[in-house]
Amino acid sequence: MSNRTNVPEAKDAMNRFKMECANEVGVDLKEGYNGHLTSREAGSVGGQITKKLVEAQMRQMAGK
């Protein structure tokens, strides 16, 4: 498996989305390396990202 970005233009948008999700769950995410995060904090950011993506897909499927 490669760590290559498939759509380079989307990288900035995804970083903004990640920062927005971290802010919503109260995690102090910084630009770049975030090795200071606990597993719980990282998991809450990942969970928020997943939640928002699922909600967006559900809205799209419902035609809204």
Secondary structure, DSSP 8 states (H G I E B T S, - for coil): -----S-GGGHHHHHHHHHHHHHHTT----SS--TT--HHHHHHHHHHHHHHHHHHHHHHHHT-
